[in-house]
């Protein structure tokens, strides 16, 4: 008999971790392209990652990975809000707006890298 005994939550944990890796990869592509002048990844990549996190968030409830889904969703919402808030500055005074957007992009990249490192280490994100 070749019965494989799966530990409870083992397959689900691997699946959620794979989703986390895909989401962090998409976030990283968008974040790096936002920091490098002249390189812009499609906002569609960020939208795909965001929707993926929203859809899979309920599957992660009660696991250590739930904090990663919430963390990625919060990061995108905060970054989006900060970009919108600083948009008038960007439109009115290009250079100060560019600086503000660069700071937001670096902050976004930092959060993505920090989250991905914790996911790889199997650690939840702290609020």
Phi and psi in degrees as a GROMACS rama.xvg file:
@    title "Ramachandran Plot"
@    xaxis  label "Phi"
@    yaxis  label "Psi"
@TYPE xy
-113.467  53.1731  UNK-2
-79.515  124.405  UNK-3
-98.3128  122.049  UNK-4
-95.1216  117.683  UNK-5
-93.0127  132.262  UNK-6
-68.0027  145.377  UNK-7
-54.8685  128.85  UNK-8
79.6538  -4.36873  UNK-9
-62.7121  -49.8074  UNK-10
-67.7211  -41.5367  UNK-11
-63.9902  -41.2281  UNK-12
-63.5474  -43.4864  UNK-13
-63.5679  -41.3867  UNK-14
-63.0826  -45.9732  UNK-15
-64.8711  -36.8286  UNK-16
-67.055  -38.8009  UNK-17
-63.5338  -42.3248  UNK-18
-61.1271  -41.708  UNK-19
-60.6947  -42.61  UNK-20
-63.3742  -43.367  UNK-21
-62.4761  -45.2472  UNK-22
-63.5396  -46.5015  UNK-23
-63.8868  -35.4468  UNK-24
-62.842  -46.5535  UNK-25
-63.1295  -42.3248  UNK-26
-61.5486  -41.0287  UNK-27
-63.8536  -43.2133  UNK-28
-58.6455  -46.361  UNK-29
-65.9206  -43.5186  UNK-30
-66.1866  -44.061  UNK-31
-65.8521  -41.1087  UNK-32
-67.4514  -26.9434  UNK-33
-74.0853  -27.8769  UNK-34
-84.5533  -31.6694  UNK-35
-85.6621  118.546  UNK-36
-59.6233  135.761  UNK-37
85.1521  -6.51786  UNK-38
-112.671  120.275  UNK-39
-131.794  115.683  UNK-40
-76.9599  158.603  UNK-41
-66.7572  139.574  UNK-42
-63.4416  -18.8803  UNK-43
-62.2019  -35.1124  UNK-44
-61.9724  -42.7454  UNK-45
-66.1739  -39.7074  UNK-46
-63.7646  -40.5575  UNK-47
-62.2132  -46.2797  UNK-48
-63.1633  -41.2011  UNK-49
-64.5695  -46.6982  UNK-50
-65.2472  -40.9821  UNK-51
-57.9123  -44.8873  UNK-52
-64.7214  -42.0857  UNK-53
-63.0088  -42.0013  UNK-54
-70.255  -41.7628  UNK-55
-87.5901  -8.76802  UNK-56
-56.4829  -41.4796  UNK-57
-66.7476  -28.6931  UNK-58
-68.5542  -23.6133  UNK-59
-92.9369  -3.90638  UNK-60
-55.7775  133.438  UNK-61
85.6647  2.01938  UNK-62
-113.679  165.831  UNK-63
-65.6339  -21.0268  UNK-64
-79.6231  -13.684  UNK-65
-59.2795  -34.3414  UNK-66
-65.3584  -30.5286  UNK-67
-70.703  -40.5856  UNK-68
-63.0307  -46.2593  UNK-69
-63.3942  -39.7242  UNK-70
-62.6031  -46.5822  UNK-71
-66.3085  -40.6567  UNK-72
-63.8435  -46.0653  UNK-73
-60.8712  -41.2088  UNK-74
-60.9658  -45.891  UNK-75
-66.0726  -42.8039  UNK-76
-64.0261  -43.9084  UNK-77
-65.6027  -44.6035  UNK-78
-61.8653  -44.0448  UNK-79
-60.0979  -44.3327  UNK-80
-63.7734  -41.2856  UNK-81
-66.4469  -38.9765  UNK-82
-63.1649  -42.9141  UNK-83
-65.8173  -42.5137  UNK-84
-62.8151  -38.0658  UNK-85
-89.8735  -0.290762  UNK-86
-58.4529  -44.5804  UNK-87
-59.9627  -37.5006  UNK-88
-63.7621  -42.0675  UNK-89
-63.4084  -41.4854  UNK-90
-74.817  -37.5466  UNK-91
-79.7247  -45.6426  UNK-92
-129.741  93.7472  UNK-93
-51.2504  -53.5918  UNK-94
-62.1326  -48.8777  UNK-95
-62.3104  -36.1841  UNK-96
-65.2712  -38.7792  UNK-97
-63.129  -40.7427  UNK-98
-64.045  -44.4385  UNK-99
-60.4247  -43.9424  UNK-100
-67.8063  -34.0642  UNK-101
-65.5072  -41.6716  UNK-102
-63.5941  -43.4626  UNK-103
-62.3312  -42.6082  UNK-104
-65.0824  -39.9876  UNK-105
-66.6539  -40.7553  UNK-106
-61.2153  -42.9632  UNK-107
-61.6286  -46.2242  UNK-108
-61.9001  -42.3304  UNK-109
-58.2147  -46.2899  UNK-110
-64.1966  -39.1318  UNK-111
-65.4889  -46.7775  UNK-112
-63.4026  -45.0849  UNK-113
-59.9841  -43.8483  UNK-114
-65.0475  -43.2348  UNK-115
-64.8332  -38.1613  UNK-116
-63.1322  -41.7886  UNK-117
-67.1507  -37.4283  UNK-118
-62.3184  -45.4186  UNK-119
-61.6103  -33.7183  UNK-120
-82.9533  -6.43968  UNK-121
74.8352  25.7391  UNK-122
-109.045  141.567  UNK-123
-72.7607  162.404  UNK-124
-86.8006  138.236  UNK-125
-87.1641  143.384  UNK-126
